[in-house]
Amino acid sequence: MCTTQARKLEFIIAAFMFTMAACFFGELSYLRPSAKEVVKGMFVPSLQGKDAAANAIALFGAIITP
């Protein structure tokens, strides 16, 4: 792959990553969750609700598949 083509690909991937980050922080500012609960959820996993286990399995599969 030519250097200019690689740079274009890097730019496209970076643009997608920044778009995903902007959407994440946009949702975060819209929902305004408790910072304490967010930090707790990052380090202490828990399942709540009747479909939580199915969602956890689906998320795990989506991460492992690629």
N, C-alpha and C positions, 0 to 999 in steps of 0.2 A: 504494500500500500504506500502510495506516495505521501510525503510529509504534509502537503497541503490537504490531501484527502483525510489524513489522520487528524489534522487540526480541525477540519470541518466536523468530523465525527465527535471529537472531544467537545466542541462548542454545542452541538446538538444535545449530547448527553448532559452537559452542564446546564443547558437551558431547561431540560426536563426536570433535573434535580431541583433547580431553583423554583420552578413552577410548583413542584410537589411541596417544597418547603413553604412557599407563600400560601398555598392552600391550607396546609397544616396550621400555620400560625394565624391565618384568617379564621379558621374554624375555632381555634383555641381562644381567640379574642372575642368571637361571637358567643361561645358557650360559657366562658369565664368560670372554669372549674376551680375548685379550691387548690391552691398550690401545695398545701400539705397532703391532700388526697392524691394529687398527681405524683408527687415524690414517693409517697407510700406505695402507690400502685406500680411504680417502676421497680421496686425492690421486694415487695411482699405480694406475690400473685394471689388472687382469690377468684372464685367463680360464684357469681350471683345471678339468679334468674333461672328459669326452667330450660332455656336454650343455650346457656352459657357453655356447657361442655361441648356441644356441637359446634359452636362458634370457635372455641379454642382449638378443636381438632381441625377445622377448616383453615384457620389461620396458620397452624403448624404445617399443614400440608402445602399451603401456598408458599410458605417460606422455604421448605425443603425441596419442592419440585424443581425450581430453576436450577 
